Amino acid sequence: MLMAKQDKPLQTLKIAFLGGRGCGKTTLLASYLGHMASSRWQNEHHYYLSTPDSSDSKRLNELFQGLCNGFFPEATIKRASAYRFQMHIQECEGVPLEIQWLDYPGEWWEREPVDAKEKKQRDDCLQRMVNSHVCFLVIDGAQFQRHGETYLRAHLAHMTNEIANLLRQSGGPKKKNNPLKDMVWVMALSKADMLESQLTAADFADFVNRYAGDQLDTLRQRLGEAGCPSFGMNYLVFSSVLGVGQRIIDINKTIGLDLIAPLALRTILEKELQNSEKSAVLKRIFAGSADRGALQALFNLLRQILAKWPDRSTRDLGDLLFTKAETWLNGRAQDLQNEMNQYQKQGHSLQVAESVLKLALSKPENRRYFYVPLLRIGANR
């Protein structure tokens, strides 16, 4: 696993992961850095990640090697884990982006503190979590596959209770400058390799809103009291490895790993737009990328409606128009690739990083794994 010299990052992204024990957070962490620190990843994506902390590098490398040998890591217990990942662009100097990653122990999600020391550790971790830019609520794909609505509703009910704890920890919903008001949430379904192959992030969003919409409304109300009513508006489907049960089949078969940082940055864009000086970089990073993802979702919906239209000539005309529009969407990815290559030749690491992140969200094969409703995008303008 690669380490690099200490450089001050040009942009910092703080993300946190919250979910029950065994939902896949630790596997995601190991797979994320393990793949993105490799020369194979660098050659394919023109960038790589490193961690500036030697002890973190040692632990994560051991976890990733365990995955390579077919063993899933043990769940994170007893203490929170925090890591720093720095992005390096091929043939460019400097660190355009640092990802600060907080892993909330799954065991803490399921029981009360055993003593005053652990309670203080939890309180400290919660405080760090509410100061994150983005929090990923991880839904266990295996449990979702087995128990569907029952598991999802129980999970969200527990989340509602945890939000109440977060509000108390941060001084109450009406506290001025409550950090929760600046947090963005992403509902992330793990272990996508165990789910139906055609399941998309839009399908997951539809299931959540159809079968647990009332609980989403309750959560939004709780968060709305703290000035953060957007829970349940961002969705991600991911898989850290290809596995069967407790056996890893292919360490290189992943889904959605390269979307985590781009999606997190895109979701905080609307917050940053209120401050033009701070958001100048982010505005350039994701100009138009969210619209293209939303348009693809809209095209899919309209195609389903059109397929049932009684007039065949109308169906044929609509299909032709959608085909041309999707050709434009796919062509945009090639434009971003060309843009990245040009900046790389000039040695501009930040601009290359921007293009790399935009490219991940613009790839046709990736659009099925993240979803943001149209209403959210329209509200950003």
C-alpha positions as CSV (number, residue, x, y, z in Angstrom):
1,M,0.0,0.0,0.0
2,L,1.4,3.4,-1.0
3,M,2.5,6.1,1.3
4,A,3.6,9.6,0.1
5,K,5.3,12.7,1.4
6,Q,3.3,15.1,3.5
7,D,1.6,17.7,1.3
8,K,-1.1,20.1,2.3
9,P,-4.3,19.2,0.4
10,L,-6.1,21.8,-1.7
11,Q,-9.5,20.4,-0.8
12,T,-10.7,18.3,2.2
13,L,-13.7,16.0,2.3
14,K,-14.9,14.6,5.6
15,I,-17.1,11.6,5.4
16,A,-18.6,9.2,8.0
17,F,-20.1,5.7,7.8
18,L,-22.9,4.7,10.2
19,G,-24.4,1.2,10.2
20,G,-24.9,-2.0,12.2
21,R,-22.3,-4.7,12.8
22,G,-21.6,-6.8,9.8
23,C,-23.1,-4.4,7.3
24,G,-19.8,-4.2,5.3
25,K,-18.2,-0.9,6.5
26,T,-14.8,-2.4,7.4
27,T,-14.7,-4.5,4.2
28,L,-15.5,-1.3,2.3
29,L,-12.7,0.5,4.0
30,A,-10.1,-2.2,3.3
31,S,-11.2,-2.6,-0.3
32,Y,-11.5,1.1,-1.0
33,L,-7.9,2.0,-0.1
34,G,-6.5,-1.4,-1.2
35,H,-7.7,-1.0,-4.8
36,M,-7.1,2.8,-5.1
37,A,-3.6,2.5,-3.8
38,S,-2.6,0.0,-6.4
39,S,-0.7,0.5,-9.6
40,R,-3.5,-1.2,-11.5
41,W,-5.9,1.5,-10.3
42,Q,-3.5,4.2,-11.1
43,N,-2.9,3.0,-14.7
44,E,-6.7,2.6,-15.3
45,H,-7.9,5.8,-13.6
46,H,-4.9,8.1,-13.7
47,Y,-4.8,8.7,-9.9
48,Y,-4.2,6.8,-6.7
49,L,-4.7,7.2,-3.0
50,S,-2.2,7.0,-0.1
51,T,-2.4,7.3,3.6
52,P,0.1,9.6,5.3
53,D,-0.1,7.6,8.6
54,S,2.2,4.6,8.7
55,S,0.1,2.7,11.4
56,D,-3.0,3.2,9.3
57,S,-1.2,2.0,6.2
58,K,0.0,-1.1,8.0
59,R,-3.5,-2.0,9.4
60,L,-5.4,-1.4,6.1
61,N,-2.8,-3.3,4.1
62,E,-3.2,-6.3,6.4
63,L,-7.0,-6.1,6.1
64,F,-6.8,-5.9,2.3
65,Q,-4.3,-8.8,2.1
66,G,-6.8,-10.8,4.2
67,L,-9.5,-10.0,1.5
68,C,-7.0,-11.1,-1.2
69,N,-6.6,-14.4,0.7
70,G,-10.4,-14.9,0.9
71,F,-11.1,-13.7,4.4
72,F,-13.5,-11.0,5.4
73,P,-12.3,-8.7,8.2
74,E,-13.7,-8.7,11.7
75,A,-16.2,-6.0,12.4
76,T,-15.0,-2.7,14.0
77,I,-15.7,-2.9,17.7
78,K,-15.0,-0.9,20.9
79,R,-13.6,2.2,19.2
80,A,-14.1,4.5,16.2
81,S,-11.6,4.4,13.4
82,A,-10.5,7.5,11.6
83,Y,-8.3,7.6,8.5
84,R,-6.9,10.1,6.0
85,F,-6.6,9.2,2.3
86,Q,-4.7,11.6,0.0
87,M,-5.4,11.7,-3.7
88,H,-2.4,11.9,-6.1
89,I,-2.7,12.5,-9.8
90,Q,-0.5,10.7,-12.3
91,E,2.2,13.0,-13.6
92,C,1.1,15.9,-11.4
93,E,2.5,17.3,-8.2
94,G,0.6,18.1,-5.0
95,V,-2.4,16.7,-3.2
96,P,-5.7,18.0,-4.7
97,L,-8.0,16.2,-2.3
98,E,-7.8,14.6,1.1
99,I,-10.6,12.3,2.3
100,Q,-11.0,12.1,6.0
101,W,-12.9,8.8,6.7
102,L,-14.7,8.1,10.1
103,D,-16.0,4.6,10.7
104,Y,-18.5,4.4,13.5
105,P,-18.3,0.9,15.2
106,G,-21.2,-1.3,14.3
107,E,-21.3,-2.8,17.8
108,W,-22.1,0.7,19.3
109,W,-25.1,0.8,17.0
110,E,-26.6,-2.2,18.7
111,R,-26.2,-1.8,22.4
112,E,-25.8,0.7,25.3
113,P,-22.4,1.8,26.5
114,V,-20.9,-0.7,29.0
115,D,-19.3,2.0,31.2
116,A,-18.6,5.7,31.5
117,K,-15.4,5.4,29.4
118,E,-17.1,3.9,26.5
119,K,-19.9,6.5,26.7
120,K,-17.4,9.2,26.5
121,Q,-15.8,7.5,23.5
122,R,-19.2,7.4,21.8
123,D,-19.9,11.0,22.6
124,D,-16.6,12.1,21.1
125,C,-17.2,10.0,18.0
126,L,-20.7,11.4,17.6
127,Q,-19.3,14.9,17.8
128,R,-16.8,14.1,15.1
129,M,-19.5,12.5,13.0
130,V,-21.8,15.6,13.1
131,N,-18.9,17.7,11.9
132,S,-18.5,15.6,8.8
133,H,-19.6,16.9,5.4
134,V,-21.4,13.7,4.4
135,C,-22.7,10.7,6.4
136,F,-23.3,7.4,4.6
137,L,-26.0,5.3,6.3
138,V,-25.1,1.8,5.3
139,I,-27.9,-0.7,4.8
140,D,-26.8,-4.3,5.0
141,G,-27.6,-5.8,1.5
142,A,-27.6,-9.4,2.9
143,Q,-30.2,-8.5,5.5
144,F,-32.2,-6.5,2.9
145,Q,-32.2,-9.4,0.6
146,R,-33.5,-11.8,3.3
147,H,-36.0,-9.6,5.2
148,G,-36.7,-6.6,2.9
149,E,-39.3,-4.3,4.3
150,T,-39.1,-5.7,7.9
151,Y,-35.3,-5.1,8.1
152,L,-35.5,-1.7,6.4
153,R,-38.2,-0.4,8.7
154,A,-36.4,-1.6,11.8
155,H,-33.1,-0.1,10.6
156,L,-34.7,3.3,10.0
157,A,-36.6,3.2,13.3
158,H,-33.2,2.7,15.1
159,M,-31.8,5.5,13.0
160,T,-34.5,7.8,14.2
161,N,-33.5,7.1,17.7
162,E,-29.8,7.7,16.9
163,I,-30.7,11.0,15.3
164,A,-32.4,12.0,18.6
165,N,-29.2,11.2,20.4
166,L,-27.2,13.2,17.9
167,L,-29.4,16.2,18.5
168,R,-29.0,15.9,22.2
169,Q,-25.3,15.5,21.8
170,S,-25.0,18.6,19.6
171,G,-27.0,20.8,22.1
172,G,-30.5,20.4,20.8
173,P,-32.2,21.1,17.4
174,K,-32.6,24.8,18.0
175,K,-28.9,25.4,18.9
176,K,-27.4,28.2,16.9
177,N,-24.7,26.9,14.4
178,N,-25.9,23.3,15.0
179,P,-23.4,21.3,12.9
180,L,-26.1,18.8,11.8
181,K,-27.7,21.5,9.6
182,D,-24.6,21.3,7.3
183,M,-24.5,17.5,7.1
184,V,-25.7,15.6,3.9
185,W,-26.9,12.0,4.2
186,V,-26.5,9.2,1.7
187,M,-28.4,5.9,2.0
188,A,-25.9,3.3,0.8
189,L,-27.0,-0.3,0.1
190,S,-24.0,-2.6,0.6
191,K,-23.2,-6.1,-0.8
192,A,-24.8,-5.4,-4.1
193,D,-23.1,-8.6,-5.4
194,M,-25.7,-10.6,-3.4
195,L,-28.7,-8.7,-4.8
196,E,-30.6,-9.1,-8.1
197,S,-28.2,-8.1,-10.9
198,Q,-30.7,-5.5,-12.3
199,L,-31.3,-3.7,-9.0
200,T,-30.3,0.0,-9.4
201,A,-30.0,2.8,-6.9
202,A,-33.2,4.2,-8.3
203,D,-34.9,0.9,-7.6
204,F,-33.6,1.0,-4.1
205,A,-34.8,4.6,-3.6
206,D,-38.3,3.5,-4.9
207,F,-38.4,0.6,-2.5
208,V,-37.4,2.8,0.5
209,N,-40.0,5.4,-0.3
210,R,-42.7,2.9,-1.1
211,Y,-42.4,0.7,2.0
212,A,-40.8,3.0,4.6
213,G,-41.9,6.4,3.4
214,D,-43.6,7.2,6.7
215,Q,-40.3,6.6,8.6
216,L,-38.4,8.7,6.1
217,D,-40.9,11.5,6.9
218,T,-40.2,11.1,10.6
219,L,-36.5,11.2,10.1
220,R,-36.7,14.3,7.9
221,Q,-38.8,16.0,10.5
222,R,-36.2,15.3,13.2
223,L,-33.4,16.5,11.0
224,G,-35.5,19.4,9.8
225,E,-35.7,20.7,13.3
226,A,-31.9,20.9,13.1
227,G,-32.0,22.6,9.6
228,C,-31.2,19.5,7.7
229,P,-34.4,18.1,6.1
230,S,-32.8,16.3,3.1
231,F,-32.5,12.7,4.5
232,G,-33.5,10.1,2.0
233,M,-32.6,12.2,-1.0
234,N,-29.3,10.5,-2.1
235,Y,-28.8,6.8,-2.8
236,L,-25.8,4.6,-3.5
237,V,-25.5,0.9,-4.3
238,F,-22.1,-0.6,-3.8
239,S,-20.1,-3.9,-3.4
240,S,-16.6,-4.2,-2.0
241,V,-15.9,-7.7,-3.3
242,L,-17.7,-10.5,-5.1
243,G,-18.5,-13.1,-2.5
244,V,-20.8,-16.0,-1.7
245,G,-21.8,-16.2,1.9
246,Q,-18.5,-15.9,3.9
247,R,-16.4,-16.8,0.9
248,I,-14.7,-14.2,-1.3
249,I,-14.8,-15.2,-5.0
250,D,-13.1,-12.2,-6.7
251,I,-11.5,-9.3,-4.9
252,N,-11.5,-7.2,-8.1
253,K,-15.2,-7.4,-8.8
254,T,-16.4,-4.3,-7.1
255,I,-19.4,-1.9,-7.6
256,G,-19.5,1.8,-6.9
257,L,-16.2,2.2,-5.0
258,D,-15.1,5.0,-7.3
259,L,-18.4,6.8,-6.8
260,I,-18.1,7.4,-3.1
261,A,-16.0,10.6,-3.2
262,P,-17.6,12.1,-6.3
263,L,-21.1,11.5,-4.9
264,A,-20.2,12.9,-1.5
265,L,-18.7,16.0,-3.1
266,R,-21.7,16.4,-5.4
267,T,-24.2,16.1,-2.5
268,I,-22.5,18.9,-0.6
269,L,-22.4,21.2,-3.6
270,E,-25.8,22.7,-2.8
271,K,-24.5,23.6,0.7
272,E,-21.4,25.2,-0.7
273,L,-23.3,27.2,-3.3
274,Q,-24.3,29.5,-0.6
275,N,-20.7,30.6,-0.2
276,S,-19.3,31.5,-3.6
277,E,-15.7,31.8,-2.5
278,K,-15.6,28.3,-0.8
279,S,-17.6,26.7,-3.6
280,A,-15.6,27.8,-6.6
281,V,-13.8,24.5,-6.9
282,L,-16.9,22.4,-6.3
283,K,-18.9,24.3,-8.9
284,R,-16.4,23.4,-11.5
285,I,-16.2,19.8,-10.4
286,F,-19.8,18.9,-10.9
287,A,-21.2,21.4,-13.3
288,G,-23.9,19.5,-15.1
289,S,-23.0,16.0,-13.8
290,A,-26.0,15.7,-11.5
291,D,-28.3,16.9,-14.3
292,R,-27.1,14.1,-16.6
293,G,-27.7,11.5,-13.9
294,A,-31.2,12.8,-13.3
295,L,-31.9,13.0,-17.0
296,Q,-31.0,9.3,-17.4
297,A,-33.4,8.4,-14.6
298,L,-36.1,10.5,-16.2
299,F,-35.4,8.9,-19.6
300,N,-35.8,5.4,-18.1
301,L,-39.1,6.4,-16.5
302,L,-40.5,8.0,-19.7
303,R,-39.4,4.9,-21.7
304,Q,-41.5,2.7,-19.4
305,I,-44.5,5.0,-19.9
306,L,-44.0,5.2,-23.6
307,A,-43.8,1.4,-24.0
308,K,-47.5,1.3,-23.0
309,W,-48.6,4.1,-25.3
310,P,-51.3,2.8,-27.7
311,D,-50.1,4.7,-30.8
312,R,-47.1,2.9,-32.4
313,S,-45.9,5.9,-34.4
314,T,-45.7,8.0,-31.2
315,R,-43.8,5.2,-29.5
316,D,-41.3,4.9,-32.4
317,L,-40.7,8.7,-32.5
318,G,-40.2,8.9,-28.7
319,D,-37.8,6.0,-28.8
320,L,-35.7,7.7,-31.5
321,L,-35.6,10.9,-29.4
322,F,-34.5,9.1,-26.3
323,T,-31.9,7.2,-28.2
324,K,-30.3,10.4,-29.5
325,A,-30.5,12.0,-26.0
326,E,-28.7,9.0,-24.4
327,T,-26.1,9.2,-27.1
328,W,-25.4,12.7,-26.0
329,L,-25.1,11.6,-22.4
330,N,-22.7,8.9,-23.3
331,G,-20.6,11.2,-25.5
332,R,-20.2,13.6,-22.6
333,A,-18.1,11.0,-20.8
334,Q,-15.6,11.0,-23.7
335,D,-15.5,14.8,-23.5
336,L,-14.5,14.6,-19.8
337,Q,-11.8,12.0,-20.6
338,N,-10.4,14.4,-23.2
339,E,-10.6,17.3,-20.7
340,M,-8.7,15.2,-18.1
341,N,-6.0,14.3,-20.6
342,Q,-5.4,17.9,-21.5
343,Y,-5.1,19.1,-17.9
344,Q,-2.8,16.2,-17.2
345,K,-0.4,17.3,-19.9
346,Q,-0.3,20.7,-18.4
347,G,0.4,19.4,-14.9
348,H,-2.7,20.9,-13.2
349,S,-3.4,18.4,-10.4
350,L,-6.6,20.1,-9.1
351,Q,-8.1,20.4,-12.6
352,V,-7.3,16.8,-13.3
353,A,-8.9,15.7,-10.0
354,E,-12.0,17.7,-11.0
355,S,-12.2,15.9,-14.3
356,V,-11.5,12.4,-12.8
357,L,-14.4,12.9,-10.3
358,K,-16.8,14.2,-13.0
359,L,-15.9,11.3,-15.2
360,A,-16.8,8.7,-12.6
361,L,-20.4,10.1,-12.3
362,S,-20.7,10.5,-16.1
363,K,-19.8,6.9,-17.1
364,P,-22.9,5.1,-18.4
365,E,-22.1,2.0,-16.5
366,N,-21.9,3.9,-13.2
367,R,-25.2,5.8,-13.5
368,R,-27.2,2.8,-12.3
369,Y,-25.4,2.8,-8.9
370,F,-26.2,6.3,-7.7
371,Y,-29.5,8.2,-7.7
372,V,-30.6,11.7,-6.8
373,P,-34.3,12.7,-7.3
374,L,-35.1,15.4,-9.9
375,L,-36.7,17.6,-7.3
376,R,-33.4,17.9,-5.4
377,I,-31.5,19.0,-8.5
378,G,-34.1,21.5,-9.5
379,A,-33.9,23.1,-6.0
380,N,-30.2,23.7,-6.4
381,R,-30.5,26.2,-9.1
